[in-house]
Amino acid sequence: MPLWAQLEADLRRRLSDGEFSEAFPTDLELTTTYGVSRHTVREAIRHLNQSGVLQRQRGRGTVVNRAEFEQSLGTLYSLFQSVEATGVEQTSEVLALEVVTDADAASRLEVDPDAELVLLARLRLAGGSPLAIDRAWLPASFARPLLGVDWSHTALYHELERIGAPVPNQGQERLTPMVPGPADRQLLGLERGTAAFFLERTGTRDGRIVEWRTTVIRGDRYQFVSDWSTGGRAELRPSAS
């Protein structure tokens, strides 16, 4: 590994261990501690900035970005838009893109158990680092053209609109903590036993269910927030199960 990559890896390890809670070292401090050139330090910091782990702030220097991405509760969110709104590039790696039959997904979509569905599963990355695993099922009756889309840098709802398919304008979401299984944990780069968010969404268009989606999101890189005001209402509800 190049020297800057070795430095980046060690800084990531120290950050994961909870170091630098008070302040992140200056470039000069890092060159002294590690015995490397300022160019090596700057290259390592540049990559940490690009991945969203650190931020350069005017008047404060380099700071640790503990909560990189936020999403307000009560909105039909777009992971693509919420990440790119922070200035970090969101990309995707396709894990599955195919026509399937799935009785459970069909039940959620309120279609026949043997109805053909389009399954789109993606590893979502922010700044090149894993953020979430997103799986969406849609009726093939209108979603089949999605099979030819390049998903590396686009949003599902944008592509639905482009092909003239129904785009959700309402939805219900359920957010729960969970510990990912080995396969998802490896894709997300999480340590064993590390918790994540599990988001389940049913998206509707004018009362018609058009999407069922599940998303496993890294809890150390994403947080959900609730905005409230006098006379408004924000609440956590117990599960019906």
Sequence and secondary structure as in RCSB ss.txt:
>XXXX:A:sequence
MPLWAQLEADLRRRLSDGEFSEAFPTDLELTTTYGVSRHTVREAIRHLNQSGVLQRQRGRGTVVNRAEFEQSLGT
LYSLFQSVEATGVEQTSEVLALEVVTDADAASRLEVDPDAELVLLARLRLAGGSPLAIDRAWLPASFARPLLGVD
WSHTALYHELERIGAPVPNQGQERLTPMVPGPADRQLLGLERGTAAFFLERTGTRDGRIVEWRTTVIRGDRYQFV
SDWSTGGRAELRPSAS
>XXXX:A:secstr
  HHHHHHHHHHHHHHTT  SS    HHHHHHHHT  HHHHHHHHHHHHHTTSEEEETTTEEEE SS EEEETTS
   HHHHHHTTT  EEEEEEEEEEE  HHHHHHHTS TT  EEEEEEEEEETTEEEEEEEEEEEHHHHGGGGG  
GGG  HHHHHHHTT    SEEEEEEEEE   HHHHHHHT  TT  EEEEEEEEEETTEEEEEEEEEEETTTEEEE
    TT          
